[in-house]
Amino acid sequence: MQGIYKGDRPVDLARLKPPRLDLIDASRYFPLYPVEATRGCTHACAFCSTRYVHGLGFRTRPVGHVIADIERAGKPAIQ
């Protein structure tokens, strides 16, 4: 184990794999399906950790990938 893990560059959101929903017991949660369309923020608020976790800037996933995640959900409610 290392004390700090730091990436050289932000993750390419076009290369993200779909989440492993089979690992979640859906009966224990609201009937919602998580869909990640963006990461980051356009602001750099001093109190917020987002800029340290995702870096400065705002990035988006390809629209086709987001639509595929929504279709894969097969549920009327997404979040």
mmCIF file of the N, C-alpha and C atoms, coordinates in Angstrom:
data_MODEL
# 
_entry.id   MODEL 
# 
loop_
_atom_site.group_PDB 
_atom_site.id 
_atom_site.type_symbol 
_atom_site.label_atom_id 
_atom_site.label_alt_id 
_atom_site.label_comp_id 
_atom_site.label_asym_id 
_atom_site.label_entity_id 
_atom_site.label_seq_id 
_atom_site.pdbx_PDB_ins_code 
_atom_site.Cartn_x 
_atom_site.Cartn_y 
_atom_site.Cartn_z 
_atom_site.occupancy 
_atom_site.B_iso_or_equiv 
_atom_site.pdbx_formal_charge 
_atom_site.auth_seq_id 
_atom_site.auth_comp_id 
_atom_site.auth_asym_id 
_atom_site.auth_atom_id 
_atom_site.pdbx_PDB_model_num 
ATOM 1   N N  . MET A 1 1  ? 0.840   -1.169 0.000   1.00 0.00 ? 1  MET A N  1 
ATOM 2   C CA . MET A 1 1  ? 0.000   0.000  0.000   1.00 0.00 ? 1  MET A CA 1 
ATOM 3   C C  . MET A 1 1  ? 0.890   1.239  0.000   1.00 0.00 ? 1  MET A C  1 
ATOM 4   N N  . GLN A 1 2  ? 0.475   2.190  -0.796  1.00 0.00 ? 2  GLN A N  1 
ATOM 5   C CA . GLN A 1 2  ? 1.169   3.466  -0.831  1.00 0.00 ? 2  GLN A CA 1 
ATOM 6   C C  . GLN A 1 2  ? 0.352   4.487  -0.049  1.00 0.00 ? 2  GLN A C  1 
ATOM 7   N N  . GLY A 1 3  ? 1.010   5.508  0.427   1.00 0.00 ? 3  GLY A N  1 
ATOM 8   C CA . GLY A 1 3  ? 0.319   6.551  1.179   1.00 0.00 ? 3  GLY A CA 1 
ATOM 9   C C  . GLY A 1 3  ? -0.596  7.390  0.316   1.00 0.00 ? 3  GLY A C  1 
ATOM 10  N N  . ILE A 1 4  ? -0.160  7.686  -0.907  1.00 0.00 ? 4  ILE A N  1 
ATOM 11  C CA . ILE A 1 4  ? -0.939  8.514  -1.825  1.00 0.00 ? 4  ILE A CA 1 
ATOM 12  C C  . ILE A 1 4  ? -0.879  7.886  -3.214  1.00 0.00 ? 4  ILE A C  1 
ATOM 13  N N  . TYR A 1 5  ? -2.027  7.773  -3.841  1.00 0.00 ? 5  TYR A N  1 
ATOM 14  C CA . TYR A 1 5  ? -2.115  7.324  -5.223  1.00 0.00 ? 5  TYR A CA 1 
ATOM 15  C C  . TYR A 1 5  ? -2.533  8.517  -6.066  1.00 0.00 ? 5  TYR A C  1 
ATOM 16  N N  . LYS A 1 6  ? -1.768  8.828  -7.087  1.00 0.00 ? 6  LYS A N  1 
ATOM 17  C CA . LYS A 1 6  ? -2.072  9.997  -7.906  1.00 0.00 ? 6  LYS A CA 1 
ATOM 18  C C  . LYS A 1 6  ? -1.943  9.626  -9.373  1.00 0.00 ? 6  LYS A C  1 
ATOM 19  N N  . GLY A 1 7  ? -2.984  9.935  -10.139 1.00 0.00 ? 7  GLY A N  1 
ATOM 20  C CA . GLY A 1 7  ? -2.954  9.687  -11.573 1.00 0.00 ? 7  GLY A CA 1 
ATOM 21  C C  . GLY A 1 7  ? -2.206  10.777 -12.305 1.00 0.00 ? 7  GLY A C  1 
ATOM 22  N N  . ASP A 1 8  ? -1.639  10.413 -13.430 1.00 0.00 ? 8  ASP A N  1 
ATOM 23  C CA . ASP A 1 8  ? -0.919  11.392 -14.242 1.00 0.00 ? 8  ASP A CA 1 
ATOM 24  C C  . ASP A 1 8  ? -1.868  12.319 -14.996 1.00 0.00 ? 8  ASP A C  1 
ATOM 25  N N  . ARG A 1 9  ? -3.038  11.771 -15.362 1.00 0.00 ? 9  ARG A N  1 
ATOM 26  C CA . ARG A 1 9  ? -4.017  12.560 -16.113 1.00 0.00 ? 9  ARG A CA 1 
ATOM 27  C C  . ARG A 1 9  ? -5.417  12.070 -15.753 1.00 0.00 ? 9  ARG A C  1 
ATOM 28  N N  . PRO A 1 10 ? -6.431  12.857 -16.009 1.00 0.00 ? 10 PRO A N  1 
ATOM 29  C CA . PRO A 1 10 ? -7.800  12.435 -15.689 1.00 0.00 ? 10 PRO A CA 1 
ATOM 30  C C  . PRO A 1 10 ? -8.214  11.204 -16.501 1.00 0.00 ? 10 PRO A C  1 
ATOM 31  N N  . VAL A 1 11 ? -9.111  10.426 -15.943 1.00 0.00 ? 11 VAL A N  1 
ATOM 32  C CA . VAL A 1 11 ? -9.631  9.248  -16.624 1.00 0.00 ? 11 VAL A CA 1 
ATOM 33  C C  . VAL A 1 11 ? -10.402 9.677  -17.866 1.00 0.00 ? 11 VAL A C  1 
ATOM 34  N N  . ASP A 1 12 ? -10.197 8.972  -18.976 1.00 0.00 ? 12 ASP A N  1 
ATOM 35  C CA . ASP A 1 12 ? -10.943 9.239  -20.199 1.00 0.00 ? 12 ASP A CA 1 
ATOM 36  C C  . ASP A 1 12 ? -12.346 8.681  -20.024 1.00 0.00 ? 12 ASP A C  1 
ATOM 37  N N  . LEU A 1 13 ? -13.346 9.547  -19.903 1.00 0.00 ? 13 LEU A N  1 
ATOM 38  C CA . LEU A 1 13 ? -14.706 9.115  -19.625 1.00 0.00 ? 13 LEU A CA 1 
ATOM 39  C C  . LEU A 1 13 ? -15.297 8.284  -20.756 1.00 0.00 ? 13 LEU A C  1 
ATOM 40  N N  . ALA A 1 14 ? -14.758 8.383  -21.946 1.00 0.00 ? 14 ALA A N  1 
ATOM 41  C CA . ALA A 1 14 ? -15.229 7.562  -23.066 1.00 0.00 ? 14 ALA A CA 1 
ATOM 42  C C  . ALA A 1 14 ? -14.823 6.102  -22.889 1.00 0.00 ? 14 ALA A C  1 
ATOM 43  N N  . ARG A 1 15 ? -13.874 5.836  -22.010 1.00 0.00 ? 15 ARG A N  1 
ATOM 44  C CA . ARG A 1 15 ? -13.386 4.467  -21.808 1.00 0.00 ? 15 ARG A CA 1 
ATOM 45  C C  . ARG A 1 15 ? -13.948 3.803  -20.552 1.00 0.00 ? 15 ARG A C  1 
ATOM 46  N N  . LEU A 1 16 ? -14.866 4.476  -19.862 1.00 0.00 ? 16 LEU A N  1 
ATOM 47  C CA . LEU A 1 16 ? -15.453 3.893  -18.658 1.00 0.00 ? 16 LEU A CA 1 
ATOM 48  C C  . LEU A 1 16 ? -16.294 2.677  -19.008 1.00 0.00 ? 16 LEU A C  1 
ATOM 49  N N  . LYS A 1 17 ? -16.206 1.652  -18.178 1.00 0.00 ? 17 LYS A N  1 
ATOM 50  C CA . LYS A 1 17 ? -17.046 0.477  -18.343 1.00 0.00 ? 17 LYS A CA 1 
ATOM 51  C C  . LYS A 1 17 ? -18.337 0.683  -17.555 1.00 0.00 ? 17 LYS A C  1 
ATOM 52  N N  . PRO A 1 18 ? -19.411 0.031  -17.970 1.00 0.00 ? 18 PRO A N  1 
ATOM 53  C CA . PRO A 1 18 ? -20.661 0.147  -17.209 1.00 0.00 ? 18 PRO A CA 1 
ATOM 54  C C  . PRO A 1 18 ? -20.473 -0.377 -15.791 1.00 0.00 ? 18 PRO A C  1 
ATOM 55  N N  . PRO A 1 19 ? -21.197 0.179  -14.820 1.00 0.00 ? 19 PRO A N  1 
ATOM 56  C CA . PRO A 1 19 ? -21.058 -0.291 -13.442 1.00 0.00 ? 19 PRO A CA 1 
ATOM 57  C C  . PRO A 1 19 ? -21.547 -1.731 -13.290 1.00 0.00 ? 19 PRO A C  1 
ATOM 58  N N  . ARG A 1 20 ? -20.949 -2.473 -12.356 1.00 0.00 ? 20 ARG A N  1 
ATOM 59  C CA . ARG A 1 20 ? -21.334 -3.864 -12.076 1.00 0.00 ? 20 ARG A CA 1 
ATOM 60  C C  . ARG A 1 20 ? -22.555 -3.867 -11.172 1.00 0.00 ? 20 ARG A C  1 
ATOM 61  N N  . LEU A 1 21 ? -23.725 -3.795 -11.761 1.00 0.00 ? 21 LEU A N  1 
ATOM 62  C CA . LEU A 1 21 ? -24.961 -3.752 -10.995 1.00 0.00 ? 21 LEU A CA 1 
ATOM 63  C C  . LEU A 1 21 ? -25.279 -5.082 -10.327 1.00 0.00 ? 21 LEU A C  1 
ATOM 64  N N  . ASP A 1 22 ? -24.675 -6.155 -10.815 1.00 0.00 ? 22 ASP A N  1 
ATOM 65  C CA . ASP A 1 22 ? -24.909 -7.459 -10.202 1.00 0.00 ? 22 ASP A CA 1 
ATOM 66  C C  . ASP A 1 22 ? -24.310 -7.544 -8.795  1.00 0.00 ? 22 ASP A C  1 
ATOM 67  N N  . LEU A 1 23 ? -23.477 -6.592 -8.441  1.00 0.00 ? 23 LEU A N  1 
ATOM 68  C CA . LEU A 1 23 ? -22.869 -6.577 -7.110  1.00 0.00 ? 23 LEU A CA 1 
ATOM 69  C C  . LEU A 1 23 ? -23.750 -5.888 -6.074  1.00 0.00 ? 23 LEU A C  1 
ATOM 70  N N  . ILE A 1 24 ? -24.842 -5.270 -6.525  1.00 0.00 ? 24 ILE A N  1 
ATOM 71  C CA . ILE A 1 24 ? -25.724 -4.521 -5.632  1.00 0.00 ? 24 ILE A CA 1 
ATOM 72  C C  . ILE A 1 24 ? -27.016 -5.302 -5.412  1.00 0.00 ? 24 ILE A C  1 
ATOM 73  N N  . ASP A 1 25 ? -27.420 -5.423 -4.166  1.00 0.00 ? 25 ASP A N  1 
ATOM 74  C CA . ASP A 1 25 ? -28.716 -6.019 -3.839  1.00 0.00 ? 25 ASP A CA 1 
ATOM 75  C C  . ASP A 1 25 ? -29.768 -4.929 -4.024  1.00 0.00 ? 25 ASP A C  1 
ATOM 76  N N  . ALA A 1 26 ? -30.404 -4.911 -5.191  1.00 0.00 ? 26 ALA A N  1 
ATOM 77  C CA . ALA A 1 26 ? -31.336 -3.842 -5.542  1.00 0.00 ? 26 ALA A CA 1 
ATOM 78  C C  . ALA A 1 26 ? -32.525 -3.759 -4.601  1.00 0.00 ? 26 ALA A C  1 
ATOM 79  N N  . SER A 1 27 ? -32.859 -4.833 -3.915  1.00 0.00 ? 27 SER A N  1 
ATOM 80  C CA . SER A 1 27 ? -34.006 -4.804 -3.008  1.00 0.00 ? 27 SER A CA 1 
ATOM 81  C C  . SER A 1 27 ? -33.747 -3.921 -1.791  1.00 0.00 ? 27 SER A C  1 
ATOM 82  N N  . ARG A 1 28 ? -32.493 -3.572 -1.549  1.00 0.00 ? 28 ARG A N  1 
ATOM 83  C CA . ARG A 1 28 ? -32.153 -2.751 -0.388  1.00 0.00 ? 28 ARG A CA 1 
ATOM 84  C C  . ARG A 1 28 ? -32.095 -1.265 -0.701  1.00 0.00 ? 28 ARG A C  1 
ATOM 85  N N  . TYR A 1 29 ? -32.295 -0.894 -1.951  1.00 0.00 ? 29 TYR A N  1 
ATOM 86  C CA . TYR A 1 29 ? -32.155 0.499  -2.366  1.00 0.00 ? 29 TYR A CA 1 
ATOM 87  C C  . TYR A 1 29 ? -33.411 0.957  -3.088  1.00 0.00 ? 29 TYR A C  1 
ATOM 88  N N  . PHE A 1 30 ? -33.532 2.248  -3.270  1.00 0.00 ? 30 PHE A N  1 
ATOM 89  C CA . PHE A 1 30 ? -34.630 2.786  -4.059  1.00 0.00 ? 30 PHE A CA 1 
ATOM 90  C C  . PHE A 1 30 ? -34.518 2.231  -5.474  1.00 0.00 ? 30 PHE A C  1 
ATOM 91  N N  . PRO A 1 31 ? -35.602 2.173  -6.180  1.00 0.00 ? 31 PRO A N  1 
ATOM 92  C CA . PRO A 1 31 ? -35.528 1.646  -7.557  1.00 0.00 ? 31 PRO A CA 1 
ATOM 93  C C  . PRO A 1 31 ? -34.933 2.664  -8.521  1.00 0.00 ? 31 PRO A C  1 
ATOM 94  N N  . LEU A 1 32 ? -33.720 3.068  -8.255  1.00 0.00 ? 32 LEU A N  1 
ATOM 95  C CA . LEU A 1 32 ? -33.027 4.043  -9.098  1.00 0.00 ? 32 LEU A CA 1 
ATOM 96  C C  . LEU A 1 32 ? -31.804 3.397  -9.717  1.00 0.00 ? 32 LEU A C  1 
ATOM 97  N N  . TYR A 1 33 ? -31.437 3.871  -10.869 1.00 0.00 ? 33 TYR A N  1 
ATOM 98  C CA . TYR A 1 33 ? -30.276 3.375  -11.579 1.00 0.00 ? 33 TYR A CA 1 
ATOM 99  C C  . TYR A 1 33 ? -29.292 4.533  -11.742 1.00 0.00 ? 33 TYR A C  1 
ATOM 100 N N  . PRO A 1 34 ? -28.063 4.385  -11.279 1.00 0.00 ? 34 PRO A N  1 
ATOM 101 C CA . PRO A 1 34 ? -27.111 5.500  -11.392 1.00 0.00 ? 34 PRO A CA 1 
ATOM 102 C C  . PRO A 1 34 ? -26.578 5.638  -12.817 1.00 0.00 ? 34 PRO A C  1 
ATOM 103 N N  . VAL A 1 35 ? -26.596 6.852  -13.329 1.00 0.00 ? 35 VAL A N  1 
ATOM 104 C CA . VAL A 1 35 ? -26.049 7.145  -14.648 1.00 0.00 ? 35 VAL A CA 1 
ATOM 105 C C  . VAL A 1 35 ? -25.062 8.295  -14.491 1.00 0.00 ? 35 VAL A C  1 
ATOM 106 N N  . GLU A 1 36 ? -23.834 8.054  -14.886 1.00 0.00 ? 36 GLU A N  1 
ATOM 107 C CA . GLU A 1 36 ? -22.802 9.097  -14.784 1.00 0.00 ? 36 GLU A CA 1 
ATOM 108 C C  . GLU A 1 36 ? -22.620 9.743  -16.153 1.00 0.00 ? 36 GLU A C  1 
ATOM 109 N N  . ALA A 1 37 ? -22.960 11.005 -16.253 1.00 0.00 ? 37 ALA A N  1 
ATOM 110 C CA . ALA A 1 37 ? -22.836 11.733 -17.514 1.00 0.00 ? 37 ALA A CA 1 
ATOM 111 C C  . ALA A 1 37 ? -21.677 12.721 -17.490 1.00 0.00 ? 37 ALA A C  1 
ATOM 112 N N  . THR A 1 38 ? -21.306 13.199 -16.291 1.00 0.00 ? 38 THR A N  1 
ATOM 113 C CA . THR A 1 38 ? -20.248 14.203 -16.181 1.00 0.00 ? 38 THR A CA 1 
ATOM 114 C C  . THR A 1 38 ? -19.392 13.946 -14.942 1.00 0.00 ? 38 THR A C  1 
ATOM 115 N N  . ARG A 1 39 ? -18.252 14.587 -14.931 1.00 0.00 ? 39 ARG A N  1 
ATOM 116 C CA . ARG A 1 39 ? -17.390 14.633 -13.747 1.00 0.00 ? 39 ARG A CA 1 
ATOM 117 C C  . ARG A 1 39 ? -16.785 16.017 -13.662 1.00 0.00 ? 39 ARG A C  1 
ATOM 118 N N  . GLY A 1 40 ? -16.552 16.449 -12.435 1.00 0.00 ? 40 GLY A N  1 
ATOM 119 C CA . GLY A 1 40 ? -15.908 17.732 -12.236 1.00 0.00 ? 40 GLY A CA 1 
ATOM 120 C C  . GLY A 1 40 ? -16.890 18.872 -12.086 1.00 0.00 ? 40 GLY A C  1 
ATOM 121 N N  . CYS A 1 41 ? -16.356 20.062 -12.139 1.00 0.00 ? 41 CYS A N  1 
ATOM 122 C CA . CYS A 1 41 ? -17.159 21.256 -11.923 1.00 0.00 ? 41 CYS A CA 1 
ATOM 123 C C  . CYS A 1 41 ? -16.466 22.436 -12.595 1.00 0.00 ? 41 CYS A C  1 
ATOM 124 N N  . THR A 1 42 ? -17.251 23.407 -13.002 1.00 0.00 ? 42 THR A N  1 
ATOM 125 C CA . THR A 1 42 ? -16.686 24.592 -13.656 1.00 0.00 ? 42 THR A CA 1 
ATOM 126 C C  . THR A 1 42 ? -16.178 25.623 -12.655 1.00 0.00 ? 42 THR A C  1 
ATOM 127 N N  . HIS A 1 43 ? -16.470 25.409 -11.378 1.00 0.00 ? 43 HIS A N  1 
ATOM 128 C CA . HIS A 1 43 ? -16.051 26.344 -10.333 1.00 0.00 ? 43 HIS A CA 1 
ATOM 129 C C  . HIS A 1 43 ? -14.870 25.767 -9.552  1.00 0.00 ? 43 HIS A C  1 
ATOM 130 N N  . ALA A 1 44 ? -14.200 26.572 -8.806  1.00 0.00 ? 44 ALA A N  1 
ATOM 131 C CA . ALA A 1 44 ? -13.070 26.127 -7.987  1.00 0.00 ? 44 ALA A CA 1 
ATOM 132 C C  . ALA A 1 44 ? -13.259 26.634 -6.562  1.00 0.00 ? 44 ALA A C  1 
ATOM 133 N N  . CYS A 1 45 ? -14.377 26.277 -5.958  1.00 0.00 ? 45 CYS A N  1 
ATOM 134 C CA . CYS A 1 45 ? -14.681 26.744 -4.597  1.00 0.00 ? 45 CYS A CA 1 
ATOM 135 C C  . CYS A 1 45 ? -13.652 26.199 -3.608  1.00 0.00 ? 45 CYS A C  1 
ATOM 136 N N  . ALA A 1 46 ? -13.191 27.043 -2.719  1.00 0.00 ? 46 ALA A N  1 
ATOM 137 C CA . ALA A 1 46 ? -12.157 26.659 -1.758  1.00 0.00 ? 46 ALA A CA 1 
ATOM 138 C C  . ALA A 1 46 ? -12.618 25.570 -0.804  1.00 0.00 ? 46 ALA A C  1 
ATOM 139 N N  . PHE A 1 47 ? -13.912 25.500 -0.507  1.00 0.00 ? 47 PHE A N  1 
ATOM 140 C CA . PHE A 1 47 ? -14.426 24.544 0.474   1.00 0.00 ? 47 PHE A CA 1 
ATOM 141 C C  . PHE A 1 47 ? -14.753 23.178 -0.128  1.00 0.00 ? 47 PHE A C  1 
ATOM 142 N N  . CYS A 1 48 ? -14.727 23.043 -1.444  1.00 0.00 ? 48 CYS A N  1 
ATOM 143 C CA . CYS A 1 48 ? -15.203 21.837 -2.109  1.00 0.00 ? 48 CYS A CA 1 
ATOM 144 C C  . CYS A 1 48 ? -14.061 20.876 -2.439  1.00 0.00 ? 48 CYS A C  1 
ATOM 145 N N  . SER A 1 49 ? -14.301 19.588 -2.243  1.00 0.00 ? 49 SER A N  1 
ATOM 146 C CA . SER A 1 49 ? -13.281 18.580 -2.533  1.00 0.00 ? 49 SER A CA 1 
ATOM 147 C C  . SER A 1 49 ? -13.302 18.112 -3.980  1.00 0.00 ? 49 SER A C  1 
ATOM 148 N N  . THR A 1 50 ? -14.304 18.486 -4.749  1.00 0.00 ? 50 THR A N  1 
ATOM 149 C CA . THR A 1 50 ? -14.421 18.006 -6.125  1.00 0.00 ? 50 THR A CA 1 
ATOM 150 C C  . THR A 1 50 ? -13.181 18.320 -6.947  1.00 0.00 ? 50 THR A C  1 
ATOM 151 N N  . ARG A 1 51 ? -12.632 19.494 -6.784  1.00 0.00 ? 51 ARG A N  1 
ATOM 152 C CA . ARG A 1 51 ? -11.448 19.853 -7.580  1.00 0.00 ? 51 ARG A CA 1 
ATOM 153 C C  . ARG A 1 51 ? -10.237 19.008 -7.221  1.00 0.00 ? 51 ARG A C  1 
ATOM 154 N N  . TYR A 1 52 ? -10.196 18.483 -5.997  1.00 0.00 ? 52 TYR A N  1 
ATOM 155 C CA . TYR A 1 52 ? -9.076  17.633 -5.595  1.00 0.00 ? 52 TYR A CA 1 
ATOM 156 C C  . TYR A 1 52 ? -9.288  16.186 -6.038  1.00 0.00 ? 52 TYR A C  1 
ATOM 157 N N  . VAL A 1 53 ? -10.533 15.770 -6.097  1.00 0.00 ? 53 VAL A N  1 
ATOM 158 C CA . VAL A 1 53 ? -10.851 14.398 -6.492  1.00 0.00 ? 53 VAL A CA 1 
ATOM 159 C C  . VAL A 1 53 ? -10.830 14.252 -8.014  1.00 0.00 ? 53 VAL A C  1 
ATOM 160 N N  . HIS A 1 54 ? -11.465 15.172 -8.721  1.00 0.00 ? 54 HIS A N  1 
ATOM 161 C CA . HIS A 1 54 ? -11.604 15.070 -10.170 1.00 0.00 ? 54 HIS A CA 1 
ATOM 162 C C  . HIS A 1 54 ? -10.757 16.069 -10.943 1.00 0.00 ? 54 HIS A C  1 
ATOM 163 N N  . GLY A 1 55 ? -10.019 16.908 -10.259 1.00 0.00 ? 55 GLY A N  1 
ATOM 164 C CA . GLY A 1 55 ? -9.213  17.913 -10.937 1.00 0.00 ? 55 GLY A CA 1 
ATOM 165 C C  . GLY A 1 55 ? -10.054 19.102 -11.347 1.00 0.00 ? 55 GLY A C  1 
ATOM 166 N N  . LEU A 1 56 ? -9.398  20.150 -11.757 1.00 0.00 ? 56 LEU A N  1 
ATOM 167 C CA . LEU A 1 56 ? -10.123 21.335 -12.213 1.00 0.00 ? 56 LEU A CA 1 
ATOM 168 C C  . LEU A 1 56 ? -10.718 21.053 -13.584 1.00 0.00 ? 56 LEU A C  1 
ATOM 169 N N  . GLY A 1 57 ? -11.835 21.607 -13.831 1.00 0.00 ? 57 GLY A N  1 
ATOM 170 C CA . GLY A 1 57 ? -12.473 21.439 -15.126 1.00 0.00 ? 57 GLY A CA 1 
ATOM 171 C C  . GLY A 1 57 ? -13.719 20.576 -15.046 1.00 0.00 ? 57 GLY A C  1 
ATOM 172 N N  . PHE A 1 58 ? -14.400 20.514 -16.161 1.00 0.00 ? 58 PHE A N  1 
ATOM 173 C CA . PHE A 1 58 ? -15.660 19.809 -16.277 1.00 0.00 ? 58 PHE A CA 1 
ATOM 174 C C  . PHE A 1 58 ? -15.566 18.911 -17.500 1.00 0.00 ? 58 PHE A C  1 
ATOM 175 N N  . ARG A 1 59 ? -15.844 17.631 -17.312 1.00 0.00 ? 59 ARG A N  1 
ATOM 176 C CA . ARG A 1 59 ? -15.740 16.684 -18.423 1.00 0.00 ? 59 ARG A CA 1 
ATOM 177 C C  . ARG A 1 59 ? -17.053 15.942 -18.602 1.00 0.00 ? 59 ARG A C  1 
ATOM 178 N N  . THR A 1 60 ? -17.330 15.539 -19.822 1.00 0.00 ? 60 THR A N  1 
ATOM 179 C CA . THR A 1 60 ? -18.568 14.829 -20.115 1.00 0.00 ? 60 THR A CA 1 
ATOM 180 C C  . THR A 1 60 ? -18.270 13.479 -20.772 1.00 0.00 ? 60 THR A C  1 
ATOM 181 N N  . ARG A 1 61 ? -19.193 12.540 -20.585 1.00 0.00 ? 61 ARG A N  1 
ATOM 182 C CA . ARG A 1 61 ? -19.125 11.268 -21.291 1.00 0.00 ? 61 ARG A CA 1 
ATOM 183 C C  . ARG A 1 61 ? -19.807 11.437 -22.644 1.00 0.00 ? 61 ARG A C  1 
ATOM 184 N N  . PRO A 1 62 ? -19.441 10.615 -23.614 1.00 0.00 ? 62 PRO A N  1 
ATOM 185 C CA . PRO A 1 62 ? -20.134 10.679 -24.898 1.00 0.00 ? 62 PRO A CA 1 
ATOM 186 C C  . PRO A 1 62 ? -21.635 10.412 -24.714 1.00 0.00 ? 62 PRO A C  1 
ATOM 187 N N  . VAL A 1 63 ? -22.462 11.181 -25.408 1.00 0.00 ? 63 VAL A N  1 
ATOM 188 C CA . VAL A 1 63 ? -23.911 11.075 -25.259 1.00 0.00 ? 63 VAL A CA 1 
ATOM 189 C C  . VAL A 1 63 ? -24.390 9.651  -25.550 1.00 0.00 ? 63 VAL A C  1 
ATOM 190 N N  . GLY A 1 64 ? -23.826 9.007  -26.547 1.00 0.00 ? 64 GLY A N  1 
ATOM 191 C CA . GLY A 1 64 ? -24.218 7.640  -26.883 1.00 0.00 ? 64 GLY A CA 1 
ATOM 192 C C  . GLY A 1 64 ? -24.000 6.667  -25.737 1.00 0.00 ? 64 GLY A C  1 
ATOM 193 N N  . HIS A 1 65 ? -22.941 6.873  -24.966 1.00 0.00 ? 65 HIS A N  1 
ATOM 194 C CA . HIS A 1 65 ? -22.666 6.003  -23.816 1.00 0.00 ? 65 HIS A CA 1 
ATOM 195 C C  . HIS A 1 65 ? -23.700 6.221  -22.716 1.00 0.00 ? 65 HIS A C  1 
ATOM 196 N N  . VAL A 1 66 ? -24.059 7.472  -22.494 1.00 0.00 ? 66 VAL A N  1 
ATOM 197 C CA . VAL A 1 66 ? -25.059 7.790  -21.470 1.00 0.00 ? 66 VAL A CA 1 
ATOM 198 C C  . VAL A 1 66 ? -26.411 7.194  -21.866 1.00 0.00 ? 66 VAL A C  1 
ATOM 199 N N  . ILE A 1 67 ? -26.775 7.335  -23.123 1.00 0.00 ? 67 ILE A N  1 
ATOM 200 C CA . ILE A 1 67 ? -28.039 6.766  -23.599 1.00 0.00 ? 67 ILE A CA 1 
ATOM 201 C C  . ILE A 1 67 ? -28.027 5.252  -23.457 1.00 0.00 ? 67 ILE A C  1 
ATOM 202 N N  . ALA A 1 68 ? -26.914 4.611  -23.773 1.00 0.00 ? 68 ALA A N  1 
ATOM 203 C CA . ALA A 1 68 ? -26.810 3.153  -23.629 1.00 0.00 ? 68 ALA A CA 1 
ATOM 204 C C  . ALA A 1 68 ? -26.987 2.741  -22.169 1.00 0.00 ? 68 ALA A C  1 
ATOM 205 N N  . ASP A 1 69 ? -26.426 3.502  -21.235 1.00 0.00 ? 69 ASP A N  1 
ATOM 206 C CA . ASP A 1 69 ? -26.605 3.200  -19.809 1.00 0.00 ? 69 ASP A CA 1 
ATOM 207 C C  . ASP A 1 69 ? -28.070 3.320  -19.404 1.00 0.00 ? 69 ASP A C  1 
ATOM 208 N N  . ILE A 1 70 ? -28.742 4.336  -19.912 1.00 0.00 ? 70 ILE A N  1 
ATOM 209 C CA . ILE A 1 70 ? -30.163 4.532  -19.595 1.00 0.00 ? 70 ILE A CA 1 
ATOM 210 C C  . ILE A 1 70 ? -30.991 3.386  -20.163 1.00 0.00 ? 70 ILE A C  1 
ATOM 211 N N  . GLU A 1 71 ? -30.715 2.993  -21.386 1.00 0.00 ? 71 GLU A N  1 
ATOM 212 C CA . GLU A 1 71 ? -31.439 1.877  -21.999 1.00 0.00 ? 71 GLU A CA 1 
ATOM 213 C C  . GLU A 1 71 ? -31.148 0.572  -21.266 1.00 0.00 ? 71 GLU A C  1 
ATOM 214 N N  . ARG A 1 72 ? -29.925 0.379  -20.832 1.00 0.00 ? 72 ARG A N  1 
ATOM 215 C CA . ARG A 1 72 ? -29.533 -0.828 -20.104 1.00 0.00 ? 72 ARG A CA 1 
ATOM 216 C C  . ARG A 1 72 ? -30.264 -0.920 -18.764 1.00 0.00 ? 72 ARG A C  1 
ATOM 217 N N  . ALA A 1 73 ? -30.588 0.215  -18.189 1.00 0.00 ? 73 ALA A N  1 
ATOM 218 C CA . ALA A 1 73 ? -31.269 0.221  -16.902 1.00 0.00 ? 73 ALA A CA 1 
ATOM 219 C C  . ALA A 1 73 ? -32.624 -0.466 -17.002 1.00 0.00 ? 73 ALA A C  1 
ATOM 220 N N  . GLY A 1 74 ? -33.333 -0.206 -18.074 1.00 0.00 ? 74 GLY A N  1 
ATOM 221 C CA . GLY A 1 74 ? -34.639 -0.818 -18.235 1.00 0.00 ? 74 GLY A CA 1 
ATOM 222 C C  . GLY A 1 74 ? -35.619 -0.444 -17.144 1.00 0.00 ? 74 GLY A C  1 
ATOM 223 N N  . LYS A 1 75 ? -35.405 0.677  -16.505 1.00 0.00 ? 75 LYS A N  1 
ATOM 224 C CA . LYS A 1 75 ? -36.259 1.137  -15.415 1.00 0.00 ? 75 LYS A CA 1 
ATOM 225 C C  . LYS A 1 75 ? -36.728 2.546  -15.728 1.00 0.00 ? 75 LYS A C  1 
ATOM 226 N N  . PRO A 1 76 ? -37.885 2.917  -15.196 1.00 0.00 ? 76 PRO A N  1 
ATOM 227 C CA . PRO A 1 76 ? -38.384 4.261  -15.471 1.00 0.00 ? 76 PRO A CA 1 
ATOM 228 C C  . PRO A 1 76 ? -37.680 5.354  -14.673 1.00 0.00 ? 76 PRO A C  1 
ATOM 229 N N  . ALA A 1 77 ? -36.951 4.986  -13.631 1.00 0.00 ? 77 ALA A N  1 
ATOM 230 C CA . ALA A 1 77 ? -36.317 5.994  -12.779 1.00 0.00 ? 77 ALA A CA 1 
ATOM 231 C C  . ALA A 1 77 ? -34.796 5.849  -12.844 1.00 0.00 ? 77 ALA A C  1 
ATOM 232 N N  . ILE A 1 78 ? -34.122 6.925  -13.168 1.00 0.00 ? 78 ILE A N  1 
ATOM 233 C CA . ILE A 1 78 ? -32.659 6.955  -13.154 1.00 0.00 ? 78 ILE A CA 1 
ATOM 234 C C  . ILE A 1 78 ? -32.227 8.138  -12.315 1.00 0.00 ? 78 ILE A C  1 
ATOM 235 N N  . GLN A 1 79 ? -30.980 8.097  -11.875 1.00 0.00 ? 79 GLN A N  1 
ATOM 236 C CA . GLN A 1 79 ? -30.472 9.210  -11.073 1.00 0.00 ? 79 GLN A CA 1 
ATOM 237 C C  . GLN A 1 79 ? -29.053 9.484  -11.467 1.00 0.00 ? 79 GLN A C  1 
# 
